[in-house]
Amino acid sequence: MDEKGLEDAAILLMSMGEEEAAAVFKHLEPKEVQSLGETIAKLKTITKDRIEEVLDRFKDEAVEMGSLVPDTDEYIKSVLRKALGDDKANLLIDRIIQGSDVTGIESLKWMDAGSVAELLRNEHPQIVAAILVHLDPDQASSVLKSFSDRHRNEVMVRIATLDGIQPSALKDLNEVLSRVLSGGAQVKKSNLGGAKPAAEIINLMGSSLETSVLDYIREADADLAQKIMDNMFTFDDLIKLDDKGFQAMLKEVQTESLIIALKGGSPEIREKVFKNMSSRAAETLKEDLESRGPVKLSEVEGEQKELLKIVRRLADEGQITLASGGDDEYV
């Protein structure tokens, strides 16, 4: 959701009153709650016209909404099975319609990375790996940054070699979190883990940790390290985007963030940026880059990570296509 969309949603929630807004929040994901909460906190004053605009648009859209299918449960089951096959679809169906059987693990998504790291620090790497693949890559990456080099590397090897999670393993995970699975015997094997999620997590660690992890994995299994690298998409890989995709990305990036990210970018990626801007905007950006003093590596990597998140979101939305490190695959 773009900034205006977040503001519109925040204004609508603030117009509802506390009880109604709380009921809406119960149905949102942790990241959605955080984004909306931060937006509400920033909206100190709102014009009457803006409030009326949001409410009128909501009213119009609500009036136009109707029932498209007679049974939504059966519809989503059928669509998911046709699109994903029975195994993947059944896992999603359980979560969407019946509720997830991994409630203990799902609760970690509401915790900060430091707290999750403390909870998992003394657990076996296999247990940690099986838990982290349930989290978003950026959260998993932040958790791993708190581990020692050895523990982090061992966990990443297991994430990359993880071939699904059996019901008995899910029970173990929830025991670690002092929770009991409901209906654990009926839990189906989930298709989590592998080189791709490992690559996504490593992408978000920053270059120094990325090198350490990949070197460790390469020593243990060179083929596995190559598979992970083939699935990785780094900041400098942005040069592989076509101009249309690159321009779509630039529209979503704040100028200040772009400046800091480019401080650590290659000359080629800078030229790609300039090429996809107007002449005036490109000249202004060049001047800002030249006048900007030294920037901490951690700040550069942080902004590059945020930019990669934007790129992946656009890719998920189908606005751009990301070519992976391999010749024939796409992510």
Order of alpha helices (4+ residues) and beta strands (2+ residues): alpha-alpha-alpha-alpha-alpha-alpha-alpha-alpha-alpha-alpha-alpha-alpha-alpha-alpha-alpha-alpha-alpha-alpha-alpha-alpha
